[in-house]
Amino acid sequence: MSHKVKSLDINKVRPVIVGGFGPPTLACVRSWGTQGLPVGMVCIVSKKEPPPGSSFLTDFVALPAGKLYTPDGIQIIKEFLIRFRATGITCIAESVACWLNDHRQMFPDEVAIWLPTNKTIKDLISKQKQIEIARKVGLNVLFTYFIDKNLETIDHIAKDHFPLCLRPDDPATVTPVFKAHLVHSQEELIEYVKSMQKIGSPIVAQPFMHLPNLVVHGARTVNGDSIGLQGFLVERKFEGLTLTIRPTQLEKDFLDKCIDFTSHFNVTGNYHFEFLVDKKNGSTYFLELNNRLGGTTAKVYACGYDEPLLVLQSYGILPTSPETGNQKPASSNQQIKNKTVSSKQFLLKYLYYTIKGRLTPLDYPSEPKWKRILKTIYGILRYKDDVFTLRDLKGSMALYFGNLKSSR
């Protein structure tokens, strides 16, 4: 599949986002709506989930989760694109992206698909392949083992590399699915691997490093130009996810290696790298790259970094500004704010887990309970929320109440 860049009058651009109603999709709706564009949404919903809402959302259609990846689901999307008079469509998840790409012929010719090719998506799914290329372009990578069901490599693991952090090479190939798991000994590793029902591709095992994360957001145009690279420091993590985030400066040499990595995979559109960062020696260790919108999209948007805007710029729908460069925001309209952003709802859950003693070694940083409680209360009072804004009170309330209803 090749990308054809269509030059569109800004007044005729009508984007559609496909995904569940959450912070990333709401950020897209707000970003594009702020540009004055009519915004449509194909909202993937289960029975308990309420409809999406936002002052910037022009129209939407519900796509029942049971009809995802089915001909009926494609028909729902097609009819909405026609009714909405859409000019382009994008989505959140890689599996949905491949599904949309596979059914391109079902959509109207005037609707562009603003997504990477299926080859790029599938190449990037493998962490093993990503690690190989990361080393090739000069990025630091932790010592890595690849473990399969027969445990052939287990005797080669150095004892001083325990505890190990396990991650699936491809989440779709393991059952049960997991994001990260910690094992402290060879015996514990054997027990965990044997408990897995299915391991279709090797599990990635690396020495566990209790360090903050560095997230590097950026985008690559269909012409191969890198735009909008910006670093963000994740100083607090909870359940393997970003709890707090704030902007940080990055060295040009490091960014050039990131750009080389994306060029190797022929990435198009927005992406974000994840690294571990050791402040003591200044080292960064590559973890992975995701060629999609994700869990930090809304948080960096609240910092003033407009990732959804980069989607449109990457595919030539909106022009990049003259100031665009490898270390500069993609638009002169972007003003990165030096502030810490979090989710107040996520902070409340973190506070509850702290009080109940339910945190794990994967929750960073390790601190006495009293200190965690005080810092969390401070964050609830002072950190900027990734969802709440008076400019779109309707969207904020729709997402908050939707989360509460789903959790109940």
N, C-alpha and C positions, 0 to 999 in steps of 0.2 A: 504493500500500500504506500503510495507517495502522497505527499502533502502539496496541495495547490493553494497558494496564498491568494485570496480574493481581496481586491481593494474595495472597501465599502465606505459609503458615506456614513459618518458617525451617527447621523440622524436615522439611519436605516438599520443599525445594528440591534439585534434582538436575541440576546444570549439565553440559553437554557442550561440549568445545572441539574444533574441526576444524582440523587443520594438521599440518605435519611436526613431528617431535619435535625441538625446539630450545629455546633459552633463553626465548622468549616463551610457548610453550605450557607449558613446565615451570613458569614463574612463575605461570600461571593455575592449574595443578594444585595447586601449593603454597599459593597464596593461598586458594582456595576450600576446600581440604582443611583448612587451619588454622582456618577458620571452622566446622569440624565437618561440612561438606557432603560427601556422596558425589560423587565427580568421575568423569565418563566422558570418553573421548577417542576421536575418529575420527582415527586416525593415518595420514596420507598417506605412503606408503613406496615406495621403489624397491626393486629386487631386492637390493641390497647393504646396505640399511639394517636394523639390528636393531630389535626392538620397543621401545616406550617403557617406562620404569620409574620408579617413585617410590613412596615410602612412603604418599603421599597419593592415589595413583591407584587408584580402586576397580575400574574395568574399562575395557577398550578394544577396538576392532576395527581391523584393518588395512584401509586403502583403497588398493589398488595405484594408483600414479600414472597408469597406463594407463587406469584406469577413472574418472578424474576428468572431470567434465563429461559423463558418459554416463548413460543410464538405469540401467545396472548399478550405477554408483556411488551414485546416489540410493537404489536399493533396499538397498544395504549400509547406508547411513546410516539409512534408515527402520527396518530390522529391528533395528539396534542401539538406536535411540531407544526402540522398543517394549520390547526385552529389558531395557534399563537403567532403564526407567520414568522417562525424562528429563522435566524440566519446562521446559527451555530449552536453546537451542543458539546458539553464536557461533563465530567463526573468526578467522583472521589476515589472509588476503589479500582484496583487493577483488574479484577475479574469482570467488573461491569464495563470497564474500558475495552477489554478484549471482546466482550459480547457486542458492544456497540460497533466496534470496528468490523466484526464478522458479518454484521447485518447492514452495512453501509448502503447496499443496494435497495433496502426497504425504505430509506428515508428520501424526502424530496431532494432534488439535485441542488437546490439553492441553500440547503443546510450543510454547512461545513462541520467536520468533526475535529474539534480542538483537543486532540489526544496524541500521545506517542504511538508509533506503530506497534503492532503485536509482537514483532521480533524484538524491539527494544524492551518492551514490558517483560517478555519471557526471559530475555537475557539477564535482566536486572533482578529477577526473582531469586536467583541463586546467590546466596551469600558467599558460597565457595568461589564462584566466578568473580564476584565483586572484590573479594580479598586478594585474588590473584592480580587483578588490574590495579588495585590500590598499591600493592607492592611495586608493580611495574612503573607507576608514575611517581613513585618516591614518597608516598604517604606512609606513616608509621602504622604498623599492624601488630597487635599482641601475638605472642606465640599461640599457634592455632592447631588444634587436633580435630579430625573429622571422624566421628564415631557412628558406626552402623549397628544393625541388630546383632550381628555375630561377634561384636566386640573385638575384632582382630587387632585394632590399634591400641587397645587399653594398656598393654604391658609397656608401651613406649612413653607413657605419660610420666613425666618427672614428678616425684612426690612433692617437691617444693612449689609445684604449679597449682596444687590444691589450696583453697577451694576453687572449683571451676564454675564458670557461668556457662550454662548450656542454652543454645538458641537453635531453632530449626533452620536448616538450610533453606527450605521452602515450607512455610506453615501448612500448605495444602497437602503435604505428603506425610504428615505425622498425625497419629491418633492416640490419645486425645491431643487436641491442639494446645500449644502453650507458647508464651512469648519469651520468657526467660525462666530458668530454674537453676538453683544453686546446689552443688554437691560438694561435700567436704572431704571425701575419701574415695579410694578406688572401690571399696565395698558398696558405698552409697551410690556411686555411679553405676555399678553393675546392677544393683537392685532397681534403680530408676529406669535404666534401659530395658530391662526384662519386663518391667511393668507396662511398657508402651505396647499398645495393640498393633501399631503399624509405624514403621520407619521407612518411608519410601526413598528418601535421600538422606545423606549423612547429617547427623547433628553436629553443629559447630560448638566446640568446647574451647574456651579461653580462660586464662587465669583471671579470677575475679579481682577487679580493681575498684576500690571504694572511692570513686572520684566523681566530680560533677561532669555534666555533659556540655558539649559545644554543638550547637545546631547552626549549620550554614545554609541559609536560604538563597535561592537564585533561580535563574531561568536561562534557557537556551533557545534562540529563535530557529525557525525552519531554515534560515540561511546559515546557521552555525555560529552566530554571534552570542557571546555570553553577556547577560545583563542582570543588573540588580543584585549582585552578590553582597550578602550582609550576614555578619555573625551575631549569634545570640547565646548567652551563657545561661545554662540551666543549673542553678545553684541548689535547688531542692527537687527531689524526685519522690514519687509515691506510686506504688503498684506498677513500677516499670514505666511510668508516664511522667511528663513534665508537670511539676507543681508550680514552679515559678520560672520566669524567663526575663532577661533584660539584654539590651543591645551591648555588643562589645566590638572592639576594633580587631582587624586581622591583618597579618603581614601579606604583602603582595606575592612573595614566593609560595606561601601556603595556598593562596587563592589560585595561583597559576596551576598548581598540582590538582586542585579541585576541578578546574576547567579542563585540564588534560583528561581527567577521569570521565567527565561527561562527554567529551568529544569521542573517546574510545567507544562508548556505547551508543553514540549518535542520539543522545537525549534531546527531546524537544519539549518545550513547555516548562512549567515550573518544577522545581525539585528541592529537596532538602537533605543535606548530609547530616549524619550523627557521628560525633566523636566523643571519646573520653578525653578530658584535659587534666594534666597534672600541673598545677600552679607552681609547685616547688621547683621543677626543672624545665617548665615551659613546653613539655612534650604533649602532643596530641596523638591519639590512637584511633584509627579508623574503625567504625562499627558497620555502617551501611549507608546507602543512598536510596531514597524513595522518590520516584519520578511522578509525583502526584501531590495534590493537596492533602493535608493531614492534621494531626492533633495539635500542632503548633500554629496552624494557619490563622485562627482567630486571635491567638495571643500576640503574634507578631503584628497582625493588623491593628490591634489595640496599641501597639508601640509606634504606629505610624507607617509600618511597612506593608504596602498594599500588594500582597501576593496575587489575589484574583485579577488585579489590573495587569500583572505580568503575563497571565494566561492570554489575554487579548493581544498584548504587545508581541508575545512570542510567535503567534500565528498571523501577524501582520494586520490584525483587525484595527488596532490603534497604533499610532506611531510612537516610537521611543523618543525621548527628549534628546537634545544635543549634548546634555550632560551625562548621558548614559555611558557607563564604563564598567570595567570589571569590579571596581571597588565602590561604585556609586549606586544609589537607588535608580530604579528603571525609569523614574519620572521625576521631573523637577517639582511635581506636586507633593512628592513624598517627603515628609519631615519626620525623621526617626527621632522618637522621644526617648531620652535617657531615663526610663522609669521601669520599675518592676511590675510585671503583669502576671496575674494568676486567675484562677476560677474560684469565686467565693464559695460555690457549692462544693467544689473539690476540697477546698481548705477546711470546710466544716466536716467533711467525711474524714479527712486526715486528722483533725482534732479529736474526733470520736474514736478513731483507731488508736491514737496516741494514749488517750485516757484509759481505754480498755486494754492496752498492752498488746495490740494486735499487729504492730508494725513488724517488718522483717528486715534482714540485712540488706535486701535490695532497695529499701527506702533510705534515701540519702538526704542529709548527712546523719551519722550516728551522734546523738546528743542525749544528755540526761532528759528525762521526761519533763521536768519543770521548764527546761529551756525550750524544748519543742513546743510546749503549750503556750508559753509567753510569745514566742516568735510567730506562732500560728495566729494568735489573737491579734498581734500587731499587723500581720498580713491581711487579716479580715478587715481591719480598720483602715489600713493605709494603701495596700496594693490596688492597682487598677484592675477591674474585672474584665475578663475577655469577652463577655457578652453584654453586660449592662451599659446602655447609653441612652440619654434623654432624647437623642436624635431619632432613636427608633425604639421607643418604649413598647410599642406593640410587639416588635420582634423579641425584645428582652423578656417580656412577660410570657409570650407564647412558648419560648424555649424553657424558661424556668418552670412553668406550670406543667409543661409537657414532660419534663424530667421527673417532677414529683409524681405525676400520674403513672408514669411507666414504672417507677420504683415501687409504688404501692401495689 
